[in-house]
Amino acid sequence: MKSQRLAEEAAKMYVEGMAVEAVAKQLGVAYRTARKAIRAGGIEFRDPSQRLVGRTRPDRRVVTNA
């Protein structure tokens, strides 16, 4: 019962936009436990590579002349 409640809470926080690390800290559990709880809640993890989409700085691009 406790693990089900943990999974529900972790999944809710993750869906609301919190990072796994923040969920773990908020619930007072290890990172691995938070990941397992989120997965047990039926949630798929966000693609970490998508964090940088649209966040590149065009003014900092390096132009190389071959």
C-alpha positions in Angstrom: 0.0 0.0 0.0 2.8 2.4 0.9 4.6 1.7 -2.4 1.4 2.4 -4.4 1.0 5.8 -2.6 4.6 6.6 -3.3 4.2 5.7 -6.9 1.2 7.9 -7.3 2.8 10.9 -5.6 6.1 10.5 -7.5 4.2 10.2 -10.8 2.1 13.2 -10.1 5.1 15.4 -9.3 7.0 14.2 -12.4 4.1 14.8 -14.7 3.8 18.3 -13.2 7.4 19.0 -14.4 9.6 18.1 -11.5 12.9 16.4 -12.3 13.5 12.9 -10.9 16.1 14.2 -8.6 13.7 16.8 -7.2 11.0 14.2 -6.8 13.4 12.0 -4.8 14.4 14.9 -2.6 10.8 15.9 -1.9 9.8 12.4 -1.0 12.9 11.7 1.0 13.9 8.6 -1.1 16.9 7.7 -3.2 17.0 8.7 -6.9 16.7 5.0 -7.9 13.6 4.6 -5.7 12.0 7.7 -7.2 12.6 6.4 -10.8 11.1 3.0 -9.9 8.1 4.7 -8.3 7.5 7.0 -11.3 7.8 3.9 -13.6 5.4 2.0 -11.3 3.0 4.9 -11.6 2.7 4.2 -15.4 4.7 7.3 -16.5 7.2 7.3 -19.3 10.3 9.3 -18.7 11.0 12.5 -20.7 13.7 12.4 -23.3 16.6 14.2 -21.7 18.0 15.3 -25.1 14.8 17.4 -25.6 15.8 19.8 -22.9 18.2 21.5 -25.2 15.8 21.9 -28.2 15.4 25.6 -28.9 17.9 26.6 -26.2 21.0 26.9 -28.4 22.4 30.4 -28.7 22.9 31.4 -32.3 25.3 34.2 -31.2 27.6 31.6 -29.7 27.9 29.3 -32.7 31.3 28.6 -33.9 31.8 29.1 -37.6 34.5 27.0 -39.1 35.9 27.7 -42.6 37.1 24.6 -44.2 
